[in-house]
Amino acid sequence: MLQRDARRARAKPPGAVPEPRRFRAVVAYDGTAYAGFQRQRERVTVQEILEAAIEEATRLPTIVGPAGRTDSGVHADGQVISFDSRTALPASAIRHLFRHLLPDDVRVLCVEEAPPGFHPQLHAVRKLYRYTMCTAAIEMPRLRRVFWNLGGPVDLSAMRAGAAHLVGTHDFRTFRSDPGPRRRDETTVRTIESIELGADGELVTLDVVGPGFLYMMVRNVTSSLVEVGRGAKPPGWTADVLARRDRSLVPPPSPAHGLTLVRVEYADGFGA
């Protein structure tokens, strides 16, 4: 999984310091080959890849925590992680080793020592998710891993009108897929700061910004707005289903491969 030549070339163990140091990093990945971020049994995940690379670099056990547990097939341009390590290596050296120890579809963009107590999820100020669609009648093969092919045009004005009903602080239970028993009791109230739709020829982007989101919330919002854009539902339908808090009223989530975690921001400017 890790590149053998880098493993053989690594120098002697760099040693350890008495107290763990907390690091944070910005990570980009193509999620196509991974069963999401979070470690799973018998399935390869981004967390597993990162932890293996850090342990190769430091020769010390490591657990990585993310800003968001992206689903299977979801991509990231600006995922933020943190990890504790007693390594004596400077952050710059760890970043350099990442370049040799990670596969081509995972890259660490920066590494630095984090402030005391830093938590990538709890301390996030906002996140930007981008969903990308293609309205071409025939999908270009090179786009199939990163865009949802709609197969025809959508009405962006209608989608923007439908999206306007979702901006603000609401109970988004309607737009949460079943998260499993450990997360069913969490509050379903969330805040969407903005939803912006843009188009460049046959490519359509939907940017959703907020402090945090429910399980598959952005993908469910996307598929619902596509229903409006196709004319299957009026723009006011989104306000109605939002108020009714019933997941069965909206379509299945949009495909995972169209979604990218673009950026996670913090009060001190990290990630921006």
Accessible surface in RSA format (square Angstrom, percent):
REM  Atomic radii and reference values for relative SASA: ProtOr
REM  Chains: A
REM  Algorithm: Lee & Richards
REM  Probe-radius: 1.40
REM  Slices: 20
REM RES _ NUM      All-atoms   Total-Side   Main-Chain    Non-polar    All polar
REM                ABS   REL    ABS   REL    ABS   REL    ABS   REL    ABS   REL
RES MET A   1   139.78  72.4  67.10  44.4  72.68 173.0  80.36  68.3  59.42  78.7
RES LEU A   2    18.39  10.2  10.11   7.2   8.27  20.8  10.64   7.5   7.75  20.8
RES GLN A   3    74.62  41.7  67.46  49.3   7.17  17.1  31.38  66.8  43.25  32.8
RES ARG A   4   167.29  70.2 163.04  83.1   4.25  10.1  37.23  50.9 130.05  78.8
RES ASP A   5    87.79  61.5  82.03  81.6   5.77  13.6  36.10  85.0  51.70  51.6
RES ALA A   6    17.01  15.6   5.08   7.8  11.93  27.1  12.88  18.1   4.13  10.9
RES ARG A   7    94.57  39.7  87.62  44.7   6.95  16.6  31.46  43.0  63.12  38.3
RES ARG A   8   181.54  76.2 146.97  74.9  34.57  82.3  77.78 106.3 103.77  62.9
RES ALA A   9    85.07  78.2  49.33  76.1  35.74  81.3  60.41  85.1  24.67  65.3
RES ARG A  10    45.18  19.0  23.44  11.9  21.74  51.8  17.64  24.1  27.54  16.7
RES ALA A  11    78.13  71.8  62.71  96.8  15.42  35.1  74.37 104.7   3.76  10.0
RES LYS A  12   179.57  87.6 166.48 102.1  13.09  31.2 112.25 101.0  67.32  71.7
RES PRO A  13    75.56  55.1  57.41  52.3  18.16  66.0  57.41  47.4  18.16 112.8
RES PRO A  14    41.49  30.2  12.84  11.7  28.65 104.1  25.15  20.8  16.35 101.6
RES GLY A  15    40.14  49.5   0.00   N/A  40.14  49.5  37.55 103.0   2.59   5.8
RES ALA A  16    51.34  47.2  17.31  26.7  34.03  77.4  17.31  24.4  34.03  90.2
RES VAL A  17    38.58  25.4  37.66  34.1   0.91   2.2  38.58  33.5   0.00   0.0
RES PRO A  18   117.40  85.6  96.44  87.9  20.96  76.2 102.75  84.8  14.64  91.0
RES GLU A  19   126.68  72.7 123.59  93.5   3.09   7.4  55.90 108.1  70.78  57.8
RES PRO A  20    78.77  57.4  56.79  51.8  21.98  79.9  56.87  47.0  21.90 136.1
RES ARG A  21    45.99  19.3  41.14  21.0   4.85  11.5  29.68  40.6  16.31   9.9
RES ARG A  22    79.39  33.3  70.86  36.1   8.53  20.3  14.53  19.9  64.86  39.3
RES PHE A  23     0.00   0.0   0.00   0.0   0.00   0.0   0.00   0.0   0.00   0.0
RES ARG A  24    13.40   5.6  13.40   6.8   0.00   0.0   0.00   0.0  13.40   8.1
RES ALA A  25     0.00   0.0   0.00   0.0   0.00   0.0   0.00   0.0   0.00   0.0
RES VAL A  26    17.17  11.3  17.17  15.5   0.00   0.0  17.17  14.9   0.00   0.0
RES VAL A  27     0.00   0.0   0.00   0.0   0.00   0.0   0.00   0.0   0.00   0.0
RES ALA A  28    21.20  19.5  19.83  30.6   1.37   3.1  19.95  28.1   1.25   3.3
RES TYR A  29    10.38   4.8   1.02   0.6   9.37  24.4   6.90   5.2   3.49   4.3
RES ASP A  30    53.43  37.4  46.58  46.4   6.85  16.2  22.63  53.3  30.81  30.7
RES GLY A  31     1.48   1.8   0.00   N/A   1.48   1.8   1.39   3.8   0.10   0.2
RES THR A  32    59.40  42.3  34.67  35.2  24.73  58.9  37.17  49.9  22.23  33.6
RES ALA A  33    72.93  67.1  40.93  63.2  32.01  72.8  52.56  74.0  20.37  54.0
RES TYR A  34    14.25   6.7  10.06   5.7   4.19  10.9   6.59   5.0   7.66   9.4
RES ALA A  35     6.63   6.1   3.27   5.0   3.36   7.6   3.79   5.3   2.84   7.5
RES GLY A  36     5.65   7.0   0.00   N/A   5.65   7.0   5.65  15.5   0.00   0.0
RES PHE A  37     0.50   0.3   0.33   0.2   0.17   0.4   0.33   0.2   0.17   0.5
RES GLN A  38    71.58  40.0  70.00  51.2   1.58   3.8  19.73  42.0  51.85  39.3
RES ARG A  39   122.70  51.5 106.22  54.1  16.49  39.3  50.88  69.5  71.83  43.5
RES GLN A  40    76.42  42.7  59.74  43.7  16.67  39.7  29.67  63.2  46.74  35.5
RES ARG A  41   223.32  93.8 202.95 103.5  20.37  48.5  80.16 109.6 143.16  86.8
RES GLU A  42   181.46 104.2 129.98  98.3  51.48 122.6  62.31 120.5 119.15  97.3
RES ARG A  43   129.06  54.2 120.33  61.3   8.74  20.8  43.31  59.2  85.75  52.0
RES VAL A  44    59.91  39.4  54.48  49.3   5.43  13.1  54.48  47.3   5.43  14.7
RES THR A  45     0.00   0.0   0.00   0.0   0.00   0.0   0.00   0.0   0.00   0.0
RES VAL A  46     0.88   0.6   0.88   0.8   0.00   0.0   0.88   0.8   0.00   0.0
RES GLN A  47    20.76  11.6  20.76  15.2   0.00   0.0   0.09   0.2  20.68  15.7
RES GLU A  48    38.25  22.0  38.16  28.9   0.09   0.2   7.06  13.7  31.20  25.5
RES ILE A  49     3.35   1.9   3.35   2.5   0.00   0.0   3.35   2.4   0.00   0.0
RES LEU A  50     0.00   0.0   0.00   0.0   0.00   0.0   0.00   0.0   0.00   0.0
RES GLU A  51     8.66   5.0   8.66   6.6   0.00   0.0   0.94   1.8   7.73   6.3
RES ALA A  52    31.21  28.7  24.38  37.6   6.83  15.5  29.87  42.1   1.34   3.6
RES ALA A  53     0.01   0.0   0.00   0.0   0.01   0.0   0.00   0.0   0.01   0.0
RES ILE A  54     0.06   0.0   0.00   0.0   0.06   0.1   0.06   0.0   0.00   0.0
RES GLU A  55    65.97  37.9  61.30  46.4   4.67  11.1  13.10  25.3  52.87  43.2
RES GLU A  56    37.67  21.6  36.04  27.3   1.62   3.9   3.73   7.2  33.94  27.7
RES ALA A  57     2.22   2.0   1.16   1.8   1.06   2.4   1.16   1.6   1.06   2.8
RES THR A  58     2.41   1.7   0.00   0.0   2.41   5.7   0.00   0.0   2.41   3.6
RES ARG A  59   112.46  47.2  83.40  42.5  29.06  69.2  39.75  54.3  72.70  44.1
RES LEU A  60    38.27  21.3  36.11  25.8   2.17   5.4  37.65  26.4   0.63   1.7
RES PRO A  61   117.60  85.7 101.35  92.4  16.25  59.1 103.50  85.4  14.10  87.7
RES THR A  62     8.73   6.2   0.00   0.0   8.73  20.8   3.47   4.7   5.26   8.0
RES ILE A  63   141.06  80.3 128.53  95.8  12.53  30.2 128.53  92.6  12.53  34.0
RES VAL A  64     2.82   1.9   0.00   0.0   2.82   6.8   0.00   0.0   2.82   7.7
RES GLY A  65    24.69  30.4   0.00   N/A  24.69  30.4  22.52  61.8   2.17   4.9
RES PRO A  66    25.32  18.5  21.75  19.8   3.57  13.0  21.75  18.0   3.57  22.2
RES ALA A  67     0.00   0.0   0.00   0.0   0.00   0.0   0.00   0.0   0.00   0.0
RES GLY A  68     6.13   7.6   0.00   N/A   6.13   7.6   6.13  16.8   0.00   0.0
RES ARG A  69    98.16  41.2  74.80  38.1  23.37  55.6  24.65  33.7  73.51  44.6
RES THR A  70     9.57   6.8   0.56   0.6   9.01  21.5   5.89   7.9   3.68   5.6
RES ASP A  71    29.29  20.5  22.71  22.6   6.59  15.6  12.24  28.8  17.06  17.0
RES SER A  72    53.33  45.1  43.32  57.8  10.01  23.1  25.81  55.0  27.51  38.5
RES GLY A  73    13.22  16.3   0.00   N/A  13.22  16.3  12.62  34.6   0.60   1.3
RES VAL A  74     2.94   1.9   1.39   1.3   1.55   3.7   1.39   1.2   1.55   4.2
RES HIS A  75    10.97   6.0  10.97   7.6   0.00   0.0   9.79  10.1   1.18   1.4
RES ALA A  76     1.52   1.4   0.00   0.0   1.52   3.5   0.00   0.0   1.52   4.0
RES ASP A  77    80.03  56.1  73.56  73.2   6.47  15.3  18.80  44.3  61.22  61.1
RES GLY A  78     6.51   8.0   0.00   N/A   6.51   8.0   5.56  15.3   0.95   2.1
RES GLN A  79     0.00   0.0   0.00   0.0   0.00   0.0   0.00   0.0   0.00   0.0
RES VAL A  80     0.26   0.2   0.26   0.2   0.00   0.0   0.26   0.2   0.00   0.0
RES ILE A  81     0.00   0.0   0.00   0.0   0.00   0.0   0.00   0.0   0.00   0.0
RES SER A  82    11.05   9.3   9.86  13.2   1.20   2.8   0.00   0.0  11.05  15.5
RES PHE A  83     3.79   1.9   0.00   0.0   3.79   9.9   3.79   2.3   0.00   0.0
RES ASP A  84    58.38  40.9  48.16  47.9  10.22  24.2  20.48  48.2  37.89  37.8
RES SER A  85     4.85   4.1   0.00   0.0   4.85  11.2   4.85  10.3   0.00   0.0
RES ARG A  86   102.51  43.0 100.62  51.3   1.90   4.5  33.80  46.2  68.71  41.6
RES THR A  87     0.00   0.0   0.00   0.0   0.00   0.0   0.00   0.0   0.00   0.0
RES ALA A  88    50.31  46.3  29.18  45.0  21.14  48.1  30.60  43.1  19.71  52.2
RES LEU A  89    31.33  17.5  30.17  21.6   1.17   2.9  31.33  22.0   0.00   0.0
RES PRO A  90    73.10  53.3  69.90  63.7   3.19  11.6  73.10  60.4   0.00   0.0
RES ALA A  91    16.68  15.3  13.20  20.4   3.48   7.9  13.20  18.6   3.48   9.2
RES SER A  92    82.69  69.9  67.70  90.3  14.99  34.5  53.74 114.4  28.95  40.6
RES ALA A  93    28.54  26.2  21.79  33.6   6.75  15.4  28.36  39.9   0.18   0.5
RES ILE A  94     0.39   0.2   0.25   0.2   0.14   0.3   0.25   0.2   0.14   0.4
RES ARG A  95    96.37  40.5  96.36  49.1   0.01   0.0  16.08  22.0  80.29  48.7
RES HIS A  96    93.73  51.2  92.34  64.2   1.39   3.6  62.15  64.1  31.58  36.7
RES LEU A  97    35.65  19.9  35.65  25.5   0.00   0.0  35.65  25.0   0.00   0.0
RES PHE A  98     2.49   1.2   2.22   1.4   0.27   0.7   2.29   1.4   0.19   0.6
RES ARG A  99   144.62  60.7 130.70  66.6  13.91  33.1  24.48  33.4 120.14  72.8
RES HIS A 100    81.41  44.5  80.96  56.3   0.45   1.2  54.25  55.9  27.16  31.6
RES LEU A 101     1.92   1.1   1.92   1.4   0.00   0.0   1.92   1.3   0.00   0.0
RES LEU A 102     0.73   0.4   0.55   0.4   0.18   0.4   0.73   0.5   0.00   0.0
RES PRO A 103    30.62  22.3  25.05  22.8   5.57  20.2  30.41  25.1   0.22   1.3
RES ASP A 104   122.52  85.8  98.51  98.1  24.00  56.8  38.07  89.6  84.45  84.2
RES ASP A 105    43.11  30.2  34.12  34.0   8.99  21.2  25.25  59.4  17.86  17.8
RES VAL A 106     0.37   0.2   0.00   0.0   0.37   0.9   0.35   0.3   0.02   0.1
RES ARG A 107    86.05  36.1  85.80  43.7   0.25   0.6  42.73  58.4  43.31  26.3
RES VAL A 108     9.36   6.2   0.00   0.0   9.36  22.6   0.00   0.0   9.36  25.4
RES LEU A 109    85.07  47.4  73.96  52.9  11.11  27.9  75.19  52.8   9.88  26.6
RES CYS A 110    47.01  35.6  46.99  52.4   0.02   0.0  30.58  77.5  16.44  17.7
RES VAL A 111    16.05  10.6   0.00   0.0  16.05  38.7   0.03   0.0  16.01  43.4
RES GLU A 112    65.59  37.7  64.44  48.8   1.15   2.7  24.02  46.5  41.56  33.9
RES GLU A 113    93.21  53.5  75.22  56.9  18.00  42.8  27.00  52.2  66.21  54.1
RES ALA A 114    15.22  14.0   0.00   0.0  15.22  34.6   0.57   0.8  14.66  38.8
RES PRO A 115    58.03  42.3  50.81  46.3   7.22  26.2  57.41  47.4   0.61   3.8
RES PRO A 116   137.44 100.2 107.10  97.6  30.34 110.3 116.68  96.3  20.76 129.0
RES GLY A 117    52.12  64.3   0.00   N/A  52.12  64.3  33.39  91.6  18.73  42.0
RES PHE A 118     8.77   4.4   6.78   4.2   1.98   5.2   8.65   5.2   0.11   0.3
RES HIS A 119    66.35  36.3  66.15  46.0   0.20   0.5  39.71  40.9  26.64  31.0
RES PRO A 120     3.80   2.8   3.80   3.5   0.00   0.0   3.80   3.1   0.00   0.0
RES GLN A 121    84.55  47.3  75.89  55.5   8.66  20.6  10.94  23.3  73.61  55.8
RES LEU A 122   135.49  75.5 105.75  75.7  29.74  74.8 109.67  77.0  25.82  69.5
RES HIS A 123    93.16  50.9  80.50  56.0  12.66  32.4  53.13  54.8  40.03  46.6
RES ALA A 124    15.68  14.4   0.12   0.2  15.56  35.4   0.12   0.2  15.56  41.2
RES VAL A 125    55.35  36.4  45.11  40.8  10.23  24.7  50.36  43.8   4.98  13.5
RES ARG A 126    80.31  33.7  80.31  40.9   0.00   0.0  15.13  20.7  65.18  39.5
RES LYS A 127    13.89   6.8  13.48   8.3   0.40   1.0   1.78   1.6  12.11  12.9
RES LEU A 128    13.32   7.4  12.36   8.8   0.96   2.4  12.36   8.7   0.96   2.6
RES TYR A 129    24.20  11.3  24.20  13.8   0.00   0.0   8.93   6.7  15.27  18.8
RES ARG A 130    83.55  35.1  83.27  42.4   0.28   0.7  14.31  19.6  69.24  42.0
RES TYR A 131     0.00   0.0   0.00   0.0   0.00   0.0   0.00   0.0   0.00   0.0
RES THR A 132    16.41  11.7  16.41  16.6   0.00   0.0   4.24   5.7  12.17  18.4
RES MET A 133     0.00   0.0   0.00   0.0   0.00   0.0   0.00   0.0   0.00   0.0
RES CYS A 134     2.43   1.8   2.43   2.7   0.00   0.0   0.12   0.3   2.31   2.5
RES THR A 135    20.77  14.8  14.26  14.5   6.51  15.5   3.59   4.8  17.19  26.0
RES ALA A 136     8.07   7.4   7.27  11.2   0.80   1.8   8.07  11.4   0.00   0.0
RES ALA A 137    88.11  81.0  59.32  91.5  28.79  65.5  59.64  84.0  28.47  75.4
RES ILE A 138   145.36  82.7 135.47 100.9   9.89  23.8 138.25  99.6   7.11  19.3
RES GLU A 139    55.17  31.7  41.27  31.2  13.90  33.1   8.45  16.4  46.72  38.1
RES MET A 140   103.75  53.7 103.75  68.7   0.00   0.0  74.31  63.2  29.44  39.0
RES PRO A 141    96.00  70.0  88.86  81.0   7.14  26.0  93.09  76.9   2.91  18.1
RES ARG A 142   190.25  79.9 157.62  80.4  32.62  77.7  76.08 104.0 114.16  69.2
RES LEU A 143    16.68   9.3  16.68  11.9   0.00   0.0  16.68  11.7   0.00   0.0
RES ARG A 144   136.47  57.3 128.08  65.3   8.38  20.0  35.76  48.9 100.70  61.0
RES ARG A 145   119.77  50.3 116.71  59.5   3.06   7.3  32.11  43.9  87.66  53.1
RES VAL A 146    59.39  39.1  56.12  50.8   3.27   7.9  56.12  48.8   3.27   8.9
RES PHE A 147    27.51  13.8  27.46  17.0   0.05   0.1  27.46  16.6   0.05   0.1
RES TRP A 148    43.14  17.3  43.12  20.9   0.02   0.0  28.10  15.0  15.04  24.4
RES ASN A 149    45.57  31.4  27.51  26.6  18.06  43.5   7.35  17.7  38.22  36.9
RES LEU A 150    15.46   8.6   0.17   0.1  15.29  38.4   0.67   0.5  14.79  39.8
RES GLY A 151    40.83  50.4   0.00   N/A  40.83  50.4  16.96  46.5  23.88  53.5
RES GLY A 152    18.55  22.9   0.00   N/A  18.55  22.9  17.28  47.4   1.26   2.8
RES PRO A 153   120.84  88.1 105.24  95.9  15.60  56.7 106.19  87.7  14.65  91.0
RES VAL A 154    22.09  14.5   1.20   1.1  20.88  50.3   4.76   4.1  17.32  47.0
RES ASP A 155    75.58  52.9  65.86  65.6   9.72  23.0  27.17  63.9  48.41  48.3
RES LEU A 156    32.81  18.3  28.77  20.6   4.03  10.1  28.77  20.2   4.03  10.9
RES SER A 157    79.47  67.2  70.22  93.7   9.25  21.3  36.57  77.9  42.90  60.1
RES ALA A 158    18.60  17.1  13.57  20.9   5.03  11.4  18.02  25.4   0.58   1.5
RES MET A 159     0.00   0.0   0.00   0.0   0.00   0.0   0.00   0.0   0.00   0.0
RES ARG A 160   110.08  46.2 102.53  52.3   7.55  18.0  51.81  70.8  58.28  35.3
RES ALA A 161    45.36  41.7  34.38  53.1  10.97  25.0  43.11  60.7   2.25   6.0
RES GLY A 162     0.00   0.0   0.00   N/A   0.00   0.0   0.00   0.0   0.00   0.0
RES ALA A 163     2.71   2.5   2.71   4.2   0.00   0.0   2.71   3.8   0.00   0.0
RES ALA A 164    66.31  61.0  46.27  71.4  20.04  45.6  51.80  72.9  14.51  38.4
RES HIS A 165    73.73  40.3  60.89  42.3  12.84  32.9  45.39  46.8  28.35  33.0
RES LEU A 166     0.00   0.0   0.00   0.0   0.00   0.0   0.00   0.0   0.00   0.0
RES VAL A 167    57.45  37.8  44.11  39.9  13.35  32.2  44.11  38.3  13.35  36.2
RES GLY A 168    24.97  30.8   0.00   N/A  24.97  30.8  24.97  68.5   0.00   0.0
RES THR A 169    87.10  61.9  61.46  62.3  25.64  61.1  43.84  58.9  43.26  65.4
RES HIS A 170    55.26  30.2  47.46  33.0   7.80  19.9  41.01  42.3  14.25  16.6
RES ASP A 171    32.18  22.5  24.04  23.9   8.13  19.2  16.89  39.7  15.29  15.2
RES PHE A 172     0.00   0.0   0.00   0.0   0.00   0.0   0.00   0.0   0.00   0.0
RES ARG A 173    98.96  41.5  97.99  50.0   0.97   2.3  29.23  39.9  69.73  42.3
RES THR A 174     0.00   0.0   0.00   0.0   0.00   0.0   0.00   0.0   0.00   0.0
RES PHE A 175     0.00   0.0   0.00   0.0   0.00   0.0   0.00   0.0   0.00   0.0
RES ARG A 176    25.96  10.9  20.90  10.7   5.06  12.0   0.00   0.0  25.96  15.7
RES SER A 177    15.16  12.8  14.12  18.9   1.04   2.4  13.58  28.9   1.58   2.2
RES ASP A 178    92.94  65.1  67.23  66.9  25.71  60.8  43.62 102.7  49.32  49.2
RES PRO A 179    20.15  14.7   1.24   1.1  18.90  68.7   2.80   2.3  17.35 107.8
RES GLY A 180    20.33  25.1   0.00   N/A  20.33  25.1  19.92  54.7   0.42   0.9
RES PRO A 181   107.07  78.0  89.67  81.7  17.40  63.2  91.00  75.1  16.07  99.9
RES ARG A 182   213.89  89.8 177.16  90.3  36.73  87.5  77.42 105.8 136.47  82.7
RES ARG A 183    69.71  29.3  66.92  34.1   2.78   6.6  27.71  37.9  42.00  25.5
RES ARG A 184   119.51  50.2 107.15  54.6  12.36  29.4  41.07  56.1  78.45  47.5
RES ASP A 185   142.38  99.7 110.80 110.3  31.58  74.7  41.15  96.9 101.23 101.0
RES GLU A 186    58.55  33.6  39.45  29.8  19.09  45.5  31.58  61.1  26.97  22.0
RES THR A 187    86.86  61.8  71.95  72.9  14.92  35.5  71.39  95.9  15.47  23.4
RES THR A 188     4.44   3.2   2.13   2.2   2.30   5.5   0.52   0.7   3.91   5.9
RES VAL A 189    70.56  46.4  62.97  57.0   7.59  18.3  62.97  54.7   7.59  20.6
RES ARG A 190    47.24  19.8  42.84  21.8   4.40  10.5  17.40  23.8  29.84  18.1
RES THR A 191    42.26  30.1  39.22  39.8   3.04   7.2  23.86  32.0  18.40  27.8
RES ILE A 192     0.89   0.5   0.34   0.3   0.55   1.3   0.34   0.2   0.55   1.5
RES GLU A 193    70.76  40.6  46.12  34.9  24.64  58.7  30.29  58.6  40.47  33.0
RES SER A 194    34.99  29.6  33.22  44.3   1.76   4.1  26.58  56.6   8.41  11.8
RES ILE A 195    21.73  12.4   0.05   0.0  21.68  52.2   0.05   0.0  21.68  58.8
RES GLU A 196   115.22  66.2 109.78  83.1   5.45  13.0  37.26  72.1  77.96  63.7
RES LEU A 197    13.91   7.7   0.51   0.4  13.40  33.7   1.33   0.9  12.58  33.9
RES GLY A 198    26.55  32.7   0.00   N/A  26.55  32.7  24.89  68.3   1.67   3.7
RES ALA A 199    63.14  58.1  22.02  34.0  41.12  93.5  24.47  34.5  38.67 102.4
RES ASP A 200   115.54  80.9 106.24 105.7   9.30  22.0  32.22  75.8  83.31  83.1
RES GLY A 201    73.07  90.1   0.00   N/A  73.07  90.1  43.22 118.6  29.85  66.9
RES GLU A 202    99.87  57.3  95.09  71.9   4.79  11.4  32.47  62.8  67.40  55.0
RES LEU A 203    56.66  31.6  55.83  39.9   0.83   2.1  55.83  39.2   0.83   2.2
RES VAL A 204     5.32   3.5   5.32   4.8   0.00   0.0   5.32   4.6   0.00   0.0
RES THR A 205    43.71  31.1  43.68  44.3   0.03   0.1  26.90  36.1  16.82  25.4
RES LEU A 206     0.00   0.0   0.00   0.0   0.00   0.0   0.00   0.0   0.00   0.0
RES ASP A 207    23.75  16.6  23.55  23.4   0.20   0.5   5.11  12.0  18.64  18.6
RES VAL A 208     0.78   0.5   0.78   0.7   0.00   0.0   0.78   0.7   0.00   0.0
RES VAL A 209    24.90  16.4  24.90  22.5   0.00   0.0  24.90  21.6   0.00   0.0
RES GLY A 210     0.00   0.0   0.00   N/A   0.00   0.0   0.00   0.0   0.00   0.0
RES PRO A 211    58.45  42.6  49.70  45.3   8.76  31.8  49.87  41.2   8.58  53.3
RES GLY A 212    16.90  20.8   0.00   N/A  16.90  20.8  15.48  42.5   1.42   3.2
RES PHE A 213    33.51  16.8   8.15   5.0  25.36  66.0   8.15   4.9  25.36  72.6
RES LEU A 214     6.52   3.6   0.00   0.0   6.52  16.4   0.64   0.5   5.88  15.8
RES TYR A 215    57.72  26.9  53.79  30.6   3.92  10.2  26.35  19.8  31.36  38.7
RES MET A 216    42.96  22.2  33.12  21.9   9.84  23.4  36.23  30.8   6.73   8.9
RES MET A 217     1.29   0.7   0.50   0.3   0.79   1.9   0.50   0.4   0.79   1.0
RES VAL A 218     6.69   4.4   5.00   4.5   1.69   4.1   5.32   4.6   1.37   3.7
RES ARG A 219    22.04   9.3  21.90  11.2   0.14   0.3   0.30   0.4  21.74  13.2
RES ASN A 220     0.00   0.0   0.00   0.0   0.00   0.0   0.00   0.0   0.00   0.0
RES VAL A 221     0.62   0.4   0.62   0.6   0.00   0.0   0.62   0.5   0.00   0.0
RES THR A 222     0.00   0.0   0.00   0.0   0.00   0.0   0.00   0.0   0.00   0.0
RES SER A 223     5.54   4.7   3.88   5.2   1.66   3.8   3.88   8.3   1.66   2.3
RES SER A 224     0.00   0.0   0.00   0.0   0.00   0.0   0.00   0.0   0.00   0.0
RES LEU A 225     0.00   0.0   0.00   0.0   0.00   0.0   0.00   0.0   0.00   0.0
RES VAL A 226     1.05   0.7   1.05   1.0   0.00   0.0   1.05   0.9   0.00   0.0
RES GLU A 227    42.26  24.3  42.26  32.0   0.00   0.0   1.08   2.1  41.18  33.6
RES VAL A 228     2.23   1.5   0.00   0.0   2.23   5.4   0.00   0.0   2.23   6.1
RES GLY A 229     5.43   6.7   0.00   N/A   5.43   6.7   0.00   0.0   5.43  12.2
RES ARG A 230   116.78  49.0  81.71  41.7  35.06  83.5  36.27  49.6  80.50  48.8
RES GLY A 231    63.86  78.7   0.00   N/A  63.86  78.7  32.90  90.3  30.95  69.3
RES ALA A 232    62.98  57.9  28.75  44.4  34.23  77.9  40.58  57.1  22.40  59.3
RES LYS A 233    78.42  38.3  73.46  45.1   4.96  11.8  22.03  19.8  56.39  60.1
RES PRO A 234    87.21  63.6  80.89  73.7   6.32  23.0  86.59  71.5   0.62   3.9
RES PRO A 235    44.41  32.4  44.41  40.5   0.00   0.0  44.41  36.7   0.00   0.0
RES GLY A 236    39.06  48.2   0.00   N/A  39.06  48.2  28.26  77.5  10.80  24.2
RES TRP A 237    28.46  11.4  23.33  11.3   5.13  12.0  20.78  11.1   7.68  12.5
RES THR A 238     0.00   0.0   0.00   0.0   0.00   0.0   0.00   0.0   0.00   0.0
RES ALA A 239    36.65  33.7  31.30  48.3   5.34  12.2  31.81  44.8   4.83  12.8
RES ASP A 240    67.56  47.3  60.26  60.0   7.29  17.2  25.33  59.6  42.23  42.1
RES VAL A 241     2.02   1.3   2.02   1.8   0.00   0.0   2.02   1.8   0.00   0.0
RES LEU A 242    15.86   8.8  14.34  10.3   1.53   3.8  14.34  10.1   1.53   4.1
RES ALA A 243    80.26  73.8  48.91  75.5  31.34  71.3  59.91  84.4  20.35  53.9
RES ARG A 244   142.60  59.9 117.61  60.0  24.98  59.5  35.74  48.8 106.86  64.8
RES ARG A 245   123.89  52.0 111.18  56.7  12.71  30.3  12.55  17.2 111.33  67.5
RES ASP A 246    57.76  40.5  54.41  54.2   3.35   7.9  15.45  36.4  42.31  42.2
RES ARG A 247    64.05  26.9  59.93  30.5   4.12   9.8  44.08  60.2  19.97  12.1
RES SER A 248    95.27  80.5  57.52  76.8  37.74  86.9  55.10 117.3  40.17  56.3
RES LEU A 249    52.99  29.5  35.81  25.6  17.18  43.2  39.67  27.9  13.32  35.9
RES VAL A 250    10.89   7.2   0.00   0.0  10.89  26.2   1.56   1.4   9.33  25.3
RES PRO A 251    31.09  22.7  22.75  20.7   8.34  30.3  30.31  25.0   0.79   4.9
RES PRO A 252   105.36  76.8  98.23  89.5   7.13  25.9 101.36  83.7   4.00  24.9
RES PRO A 253    40.25  29.3  25.32  23.1  14.93  54.3  25.32  20.9  14.93  92.8
RES SER A 254     1.18   1.0   0.00   0.0   1.18   2.7   1.18   2.5   0.00   0.0
RES PRO A 255    42.79  31.2  34.36  31.3   8.43  30.7  42.78  35.3   0.02   0.1
RES ALA A 256    17.01  15.6  12.83  19.8   4.18   9.5  12.83  18.1   4.18  11.1
RES HIS A 257    58.64  32.0  57.79  40.2   0.85   2.2  37.84  39.0  20.80  24.2
RES GLY A 258     1.17   1.4   0.00   N/A   1.17   1.4   0.18   0.5   0.99   2.2
RES LEU A 259     9.81   5.5   9.81   7.0   0.00   0.0   9.81   6.9   0.00   0.0
RES THR A 260    24.67  17.5  24.67  25.0   0.00   0.0   7.99  10.7  16.68  25.2
RES LEU A 261     0.00   0.0   0.00   0.0   0.00   0.0   0.00   0.0   0.00   0.0
RES VAL A 262    26.99  17.8  20.46  18.5   6.53  15.7  20.46  17.8   6.53  17.7
RES ARG A 263    81.30  34.1  80.62  41.1   0.68   1.6  17.13  23.4  64.17  38.9
RES VAL A 264     0.32   0.2   0.00   0.0   0.32   0.8   0.00   0.0   0.32   0.9
RES GLU A 265    30.19  17.3  30.19  22.8   0.00   0.0   4.33   8.4  25.86  21.1
RES TYR A 266    12.23   5.7   3.38   1.9   8.85  23.0   3.38   2.5   8.85  10.9
RES ALA A 267   101.02  92.9  60.72  93.7  40.30  91.7  68.71  96.8  32.31  85.6
RES ASP A 268    87.73  61.5  46.06  45.8  41.67  98.5  50.17 118.1  37.57  37.5
RES GLY A 269    43.20  53.3   0.00   N/A  43.20  53.3  30.47  83.6  12.73  28.5
RES PHE A 270    19.94  10.0  11.87   7.3   8.08  21.0  18.85  11.4   1.09   3.1
RES GLY A 271    23.13  28.5   0.00   N/A  23.13  28.5   6.30  17.3  16.84  37.7
RES ALA A 272    92.83  85.4  36.19  55.8  56.64 128.9  54.79  77.2  38.04 100.8
END  Absolute sums over single chains surface
CHAIN  1 A    13066.3      10312.5       2753.8       6996.7       6069.6
END  Absolute sums over all chains
TOTAL         13066.3      10312.5       2753.8       6996.7       6069.6
